[in-house]
Amino acid sequence: MEFTRIAPQWIVPDVKDIVEFYRVKVGFELEWIGDPPLFAIMRRDNFAIMFRQLKVNGFTGPPLCKPVGRPRQRELGMHMCG
């Protein structure tokens, strides 16, 4: 089996702000955004990123999740949920 694409999901404090940053500064295109904007999918070439905001008022972090990986991976917000 060969993987040809990856689409990580990142938990962010504000989906609207991160969508604007990735559109203007990184060159991604908005593929889809929810209403209310708590989830969005952005794409550039064969790469997609999904952004999820857990709460409208206040960022609390992923529920029932714990940081995983080496210290650098934890800085990037990698979590194991389940």
Wavefront OBJ file of the C-alpha trace (Angstrom):
o trace
v 0.000 0.000 0.000
v 1.318 3.426 -0.941
v 0.262 6.625 0.774
v -0.103 9.528 -1.633
v -1.612 12.186 0.634
v -1.835 13.185 4.261
v -4.523 15.294 5.939
v -3.715 16.033 9.588
v -6.257 17.606 11.884
v -5.005 20.328 14.191
v -6.852 21.609 17.246
v -6.691 25.415 17.153
v -7.992 28.229 19.379
v -9.749 30.084 16.502
v -10.580 28.495 13.136
v -11.322 31.810 11.382
v -7.933 33.279 12.358
v -5.947 30.190 11.344
v -7.785 29.928 8.001
v -6.886 33.512 7.191
v -3.239 32.950 8.173
v -2.867 29.818 6.031
v -4.636 31.498 3.093
v -2.615 34.734 3.116
v 0.783 33.669 4.471
v 1.128 30.025 3.370
v -0.900 29.975 0.150
v -3.535 27.382 1.074
v -7.040 27.496 -0.425
v -10.136 27.131 1.697
v -11.968 23.980 0.664
v -14.681 23.939 3.327
v -15.618 25.772 6.522
v -18.451 25.014 8.913
v -21.242 27.269 10.075
v -20.460 28.165 12.814
v -16.772 28.106 11.817
v -15.559 25.414 14.226
v -14.076 23.166 11.517
v -12.318 23.894 8.224
v -10.425 22.048 5.500
v -7.684 23.803 3.563
v -5.709 22.451 0.633
v -2.515 23.208 -1.231
v -1.378 20.881 -4.033
v -1.871 17.315 -2.694
v -1.765 18.392 0.940
v -4.830 19.070 3.078
v -5.050 20.305 6.664
v -8.138 20.125 8.829
v -8.556 22.629 11.637
v -10.945 22.094 14.556
v -11.924 24.509 17.297
v -13.301 22.710 20.331
v -15.183 25.552 21.964
v -16.561 28.830 20.746
v -15.645 30.678 23.949
v -12.304 29.503 25.262
v -9.820 26.873 24.213
v -9.617 23.878 26.528
v -7.654 21.288 24.521
v -8.690 17.883 23.270
v -10.944 15.925 25.644
v -9.778 12.477 26.756
v -6.453 12.957 24.996
v -2.884 12.926 26.162
v 0.260 14.339 24.523
v 2.332 11.724 22.688
v 5.759 11.458 21.151
v 9.022 13.194 21.774
v 9.156 16.705 23.278
v 9.184 18.362 19.829
v 6.103 16.414 18.741
v 4.312 17.469 21.912
v 5.181 21.118 21.125
v 3.438 20.666 17.772
v 0.276 19.514 19.536
v 0.283 15.786 18.706
v -2.241 13.901 20.822
v -3.508 10.333 21.080
v -7.261 10.190 21.629
v -9.579 7.323 22.242
l 1 2 3 4 5 6 7 8 9 10 11 12 13 14 15 16 17 18 19 20 21 22 23 24 25 26 27 28 29 30 31 32 33 34 35 36 37 38 39 40 41 42 43 44 45 46 47 48 49 50 51 52 53 54 55 56 57 58 59 60 61 62 63 64 65 66 67 68 69 70 71 72 73 74 75 76 77 78 79 80 81 82
